[in-house]
Every structure is written in C-alpha cells, then in structure tokens.
Amino acid sequence: MHSQNLLEAFRCAFAGLWYTLRTQRNMRVHLLIAGAVMLLGLWLRLPADQWAILAATSGVVLISEITNTVVEGVVDLVCPDYHPLAKTVKDAMAGAVFLAAMIAVIVGLLILGPPLWSRLTR
C-alpha cells in the first residue's frame, strides 16, 4: 500500500511537470536555454563545482516558472474577474521569475564567460 502512495505521488509530480512544460511557453524557453547552457558546459569541460552552481541556478529558474504557473492558476480560480490585487500578485510572481532568470544570466556569464573567451581567443 505504501509503495502505491509513493508511485502515485511520483505520477502526480510528473503530471505537473508535463502540464507546465506543455502549456507554458516560458517554461519551454527556460528549459531550452538551460539545455544550451549544459551543452556549452560540456564543451568547455567545466569542473564539478561549477556544474553544481549552474544546475542550482537553472533549477531555481525552472522552479520559479512552475511556481508562477501555480500562483496564476490559484489567482484565476479565486478571482476570475479582474481585480487590481490579483494583477499585483501575478505581476510580483512574474517579477520573481524575471529576477531569477537575470541572476541565472549573470551566474552563467561569470562561470561560462572566462573559459568560453579563452577557447574562442586561442
């Protein structure tokens, strides 16, 4: 019985990930960028500590995008008509995703920039 609960929890988690990927254009964009960063990291042969930083930073962006999807859904459920506070909540969450993405860009440039520059200028 317990293992069925665990399997159901995984099924629900994957369904949520698939829903977000299928319905949210920005999630697909973030995932494509994360994939490109990973390919670039492989090409540059980054050390493990830098991989960890890139993975964590990319993960925060993806988690932020999923959270944004959840917040927008809850706001729409609770307040189907326009309300200025609902707009503020949605805008603030979108701002959080944007901030996470900008921090990821800075981290990516700091980690990938020097070895990429070195490879391109030799």
C-alpha positions as CSV (number, residue, x, y, z in Angstrom):
1,M,0.0,0.0,0.0
2,H,2.8,2.4,0.9
3,S,4.7,1.9,-2.4
4,Q,1.5,2.7,-4.3
5,N,1.2,6.0,-2.5
6,L,4.8,6.8,-3.5
7,L,4.1,5.8,-7.1
8,E,1.0,8.0,-7.1
9,A,3.0,10.9,-5.7
10,F,5.6,10.5,-8.5
11,R,2.8,10.2,-11.1
12,C,1.3,13.4,-9.9
13,A,4.6,15.2,-9.8
14,F,5.4,14.2,-13.4
15,A,1.9,15.2,-14.5
16,G,2.5,18.6,-13.0
17,L,5.9,18.9,-14.7
18,W,4.4,17.8,-18.0
19,Y,1.4,20.2,-17.7
20,T,3.8,23.1,-17.1
21,L,6.0,22.1,-20.0
22,R,3.1,21.6,-22.3
23,T,1.2,24.8,-21.5
24,Q,3.7,27.4,-20.6
25,R,5.8,28.8,-23.4
26,N,8.3,30.5,-20.9
27,M,8.9,27.1,-19.3
28,R,9.9,25.7,-22.7
29,V,12.2,28.8,-23.3
30,H,13.8,28.4,-19.9
31,L,14.4,24.7,-20.5
32,L,15.9,25.3,-23.9
33,I,18.3,27.9,-22.5
34,A,19.2,25.6,-19.6
35,G,19.9,22.8,-22.2
36,A,22.1,25.2,-24.2
37,V,24.0,26.2,-21.1
38,M,24.5,22.5,-20.3
39,L,25.8,21.7,-23.8
40,L,28.2,24.7,-23.6
41,G,29.3,23.5,-20.1
42,L,30.1,20.1,-21.6
43,W,32.0,21.6,-24.4
44,L,34.0,23.8,-22.0
45,R,34.6,20.8,-19.7
46,L,33.5,22.6,-16.6
47,P,34.6,21.3,-13.2
48,A,32.0,19.8,-10.8
49,D,31.7,22.8,-8.6
50,Q,30.8,25.0,-11.5
51,W,28.3,22.4,-12.7
52,A,26.7,22.4,-9.3
53,I,26.3,26.2,-9.4
54,L,24.8,26.1,-12.9
55,A,22.4,23.3,-12.1
56,A,21.2,25.0,-8.9
57,T,20.8,28.3,-10.7
58,S,18.9,26.8,-13.6
59,G,16.8,24.8,-11.1
60,V,15.8,28.0,-9.3
61,V,14.6,29.5,-12.6
62,L,12.6,26.4,-13.6
63,I,11.1,26.1,-10.1
64,S,10.2,29.8,-10.2
65,E,8.4,29.3,-13.5
66,I,6.4,26.3,-12.1
67,T,5.5,28.4,-9.0
68,N,4.4,31.2,-11.3
69,T,2.1,28.8,-13.1
70,V,0.6,27.7,-9.8
71,V,0.2,31.2,-8.5
72,E,-1.5,32.3,-11.7
73,G,-3.9,29.3,-11.6
74,V,-4.8,29.9,-7.9
75,V,-5.4,33.6,-8.5
76,D,-7.6,32.9,-11.5
77,L,-9.5,30.3,-9.5
78,V,-10.1,32.6,-6.6
79,C,-10.7,35.8,-8.6
80,P,-11.9,35.0,-12.1
81,D,-12.8,38.7,-12.7
82,Y,-10.2,41.5,-12.9
83,H,-9.1,42.8,-9.6
84,P,-6.1,45.1,-9.0
85,L,-4.7,42.9,-6.2
86,A,-4.9,39.8,-8.4
87,K,-2.9,41.8,-11.0
88,T,-0.4,42.8,-8.4
89,V,0.1,39.2,-7.2
90,K,0.6,37.9,-10.8
91,D,3.0,40.8,-11.6
92,A,5.0,40.2,-8.5
93,M,5.4,36.5,-9.3
94,A,6.3,37.3,-12.9
95,G,8.9,39.7,-11.4
96,A,10.3,36.9,-9.3
97,V,10.7,34.7,-12.3
98,F,12.4,37.5,-14.2
99,L,14.7,38.2,-11.3
100,A,15.7,34.5,-11.0
101,A,16.4,34.5,-14.8
102,M,18.5,37.6,-14.7
103,I,20.5,36.2,-11.8
104,A,21.0,33.0,-13.8
105,V,22.3,35.0,-16.7
106,I,24.8,36.8,-14.5
107,V,25.9,33.5,-12.9
108,G,26.1,31.9,-16.4
109,L,28.3,34.7,-17.7
110,L,30.6,34.6,-14.7
111,I,31.0,30.8,-15.0
112,L,30.9,30.3,-18.7
113,G,32.4,33.6,-19.9
114,P,36.1,33.2,-19.0
115,P,36.5,29.6,-20.3
116,L,34.5,30.5,-23.4
117,W,36.6,33.6,-24.1
118,S,39.7,31.6,-23.6
119,R,38.6,28.9,-26.1
120,L,37.5,31.5,-28.7
121,T,40.7,33.6,-28.5
122,R,43.4,30.9,-28.6
